């Protein structure tokens, strides 16, 4: 992929995460990884699989090893929007 393509995809994923973070009841995604980013034939980007999503401040261990923010792998440690930024 070119730098421009990579940048565009990253920006669209970031917009999707921002949407979740700014909802009336904010949600953190907690499982950002390449397998969860789909690129449609028309070039639009979709983030899929909200199975690990939860409320901001949730303390459940969630996410995929190697992609999750460090705090997501620890019990009783709250996660926030910063956790999604780390994964992105």
N, C-alpha and C positions, 0 to 999 in steps of 0.2 A: 504494500500500500504506500501511496505517496504521503508526504508529511501533511498535505492539505486534507486528504481523505481521513487520515488518523485524527487530525485536529477536529474536523467536522463531527466525526463519530463520537469523540470524547466530549465535545460540547453538547451534543444531543443527549448523551447519557447523563451528563451533569445537569442538564435541564430537567430530565426525568426525576433525578434524585431531588432536585430543588422543589419540584412539584410535590413530592411526597413529604418533604420537610416543612412545607408551607401550608399543608392542609389544615382545616379547622381542628382536626385531631392529628397532629404531626406523627409521621411514621418514619422509622429508619429501615432501610432495605436490608442491611446486614449480610448480604451474600453476593456482592458484586464480583463477577469473574467473567472471563471471555465466553464461557458456555451460556451465559445468561444475556448476552447481547446478540440480537438477531438483526440482520440487515436485509430489508425487503428488496424485492427486485426494483422497486422505484427509488431505492437508495435511502428510504426512511429507516430510522433506527428504532428498535423496540427492545425494552428491558423486560425480560420475562422471569417467571418463577418467584413469586412473593412468599414462598413457603417459610422463609426465616424472618420476614418483616415483623416488626413489633413497635410498640410505642417508645417514644424517646424516654430514656431513663431506665428502660427494661434491663434487668440483670441476668437474663437467661443466657446460657452459653449457646451461641448460634453462629453459623457461617461455615465456610469451607477452609480447612487448614491450608495455609500457604497463601491465602487471599484475604482472610479476615484480619481486622485490626487486632492488635494484641489484647485489648481489653475484652474483646468478644470471646476469647478463649478462657477467660478467668471467671470463676463463679463469684456471684455477688458484687460484680463491678458494673456500674451503669454505663450504658452505651448512649451515644448521642449522634448528632449530625456529623461530628468530627470522625466518627467511626466509618461512615460511608465515604467521607472525603479521603480517608486513608486508603480504603479499598479501591477507590477510583484511581 
